[in-house]
Amino acid sequence: MSDEFAPDTPDSELNSLASLPESATTDSETEDGDRRVSDAEREWKESLQQLELLLTMVVVPYMGKYFGRKCAYWIWGRVMEWKYPVEVVITNPTRFKAVGAIEAAATL
């Protein structure tokens, strides 16, 4: 430091200013920041893992069961129309879909 910037400061005060750290953060504050980041990252990974479990244990089996039954009913209708002289007609499609969803969820 030159005398131009601090003309009235004694030498002991200049030495104490020179010994101060350049950054305002200490090592413990930096470690706290790193710990917070790693905690947030860990929580994010746990959330992703929980979402993955939800998808693999609940959503995928339910959707597979629902669309599997839908496909089976469609195939059954085509076979019945081919083999026997009947026409398979779903009279209420909304109710049919609702019952299919309930049946698929019944044994999960």
Buried (B, 14 or more C-beta within 10 A) or exposed (E): EEEEEEEEEEEEEBEEEEEEEEEEEEEEEEEEEEEEEEEEEEEEEEEEEEEEEEEEEEEEEBEEBBEEBBEEBEEEBEEEEEEEEEEEEEEEEEEEEEEBBEEBEEEE
